[in-house]
């Protein structure tokens, strides 16, 4: 049976992201469990156009964590919340 990471990797590989971004995206996701990746796999299966947005979000979070920038982290979270509210409509 295919894991959620494998499902996501297929979608990412078919995306318009650059090869380096694709590799980076999948590498970052290896830190999560298969269960944690379930919602992302479902979302990307339903709407492949979200691939770039999710990648950019993950990259921004990585930058915020690496630099310890709590203001950037808060901004990312606020943007996520706004996007989730928009999706709920």
VOGU-3710 file (C-alpha; in Angstrom, 3 decimals, decimal comma):
1> xxxxxxxxxx> 0,000/0,000/0,000  1,213/3,471/-0,886  2,168/5,749/2,012  0,997/9,344/2,251  4,565/10,514/1,637  4,675/8,480/-1,584  1,337/9,955/-2,693  2,594/13,463/-1,982  5,893/12,777/-3,723  4,086/11,754/-6,929
11> xxxxxxxxxx> 2,069/14,967/-6,875  5,121/17,090/-6,087  7,126/15,400/-8,856  4,374/16,267/-11,343  4,208/19,874/-10,139  5,812/22,942/-11,667  8,247/23,356/-8,787  11,924/23,355/-9,679  13,758/20,044/-9,168  15,616/21,457/-6,140
21> xxxxxxxxxx> 12,329/22,648/-4,615  10,706/19,257/-5,222  13,569/17,486/-3,487  13,550/19,994/-0,640  9,774/19,681/-0,206  9,820/15,898/0,056  12,885/15,931/2,326  11,161/18,312/4,745  8,107/16,054/4,824  10,141/13,037/5,912
31> xxxxxxxxxx> 10,142/14,599/9,382  6,392/13,961/9,679  4,613/10,678/10,333  2,398/9,035/7,747  -0,652/9,919/9,836  0,391/13,561/10,045  0,799/13,652/6,254  -2,705/12,263/5,650  -4,534/15,604/5,460  -1,864/17,066/3,166
41> xxxxxxxxxx> -2,022/14,030/0,880  -5,793/14,364/0,704  -5,679/18,108/0,015  -3,071/17,741/-2,718  -4,981/14,856/-4,283  -8,078/17,036/-4,449  -6,324/20,263/-5,484  -2,856/19,909/-6,984  -2,627/23,688/-7,378  -1,981/23,894/-3,618
51> xxxxxxxxxx> 1,448/22,246/-4,028  3,375/25,473/-4,530  1,495/27,276/-1,748  2,197/24,491/0,723  5,852/24,345/-0,276  6,248/28,104/0,183  4,562/27,856/3,578  6,847/25,047/4,730  9,924/26,930/3,496  8,848/30,079/5,332
61> xxxxxxxxxx> 8,335/28,092/8,543  11,767/26,503/8,160  13,306/29,946/7,774  11,446/31,291/10,801  12,569/28,341/12,919  16,166/28,461/11,706  16,469/32,175/12,434  14,352/32,184/15,587  12,168/34,888/14,064  9,000/34,759/16,164
71> xxxxxxxxxx> 7,458/37,720/14,307  7,784/35,864/11,000  6,373/32,722/12,605  3,318/34,644/13,865  2,796/36,181/10,434  2,881/32,720/8,803  0,374/31,351/11,313  -1,959/34,316/10,783  -1,800/33,801/7,016  -2,567/30,092/7,469
81> xxxxxxxxx> -5,569/30,889/9,634  -6,890/33,332/7,039  -6,452/30,742/4,283  -8,248/28,085/6,342  -11,156/30,436/6,997  -11,351/31,142/3,259  -11,404/27,403/2,473  -14,212/26,836/4,975  -16,503/29,194/3,044
//
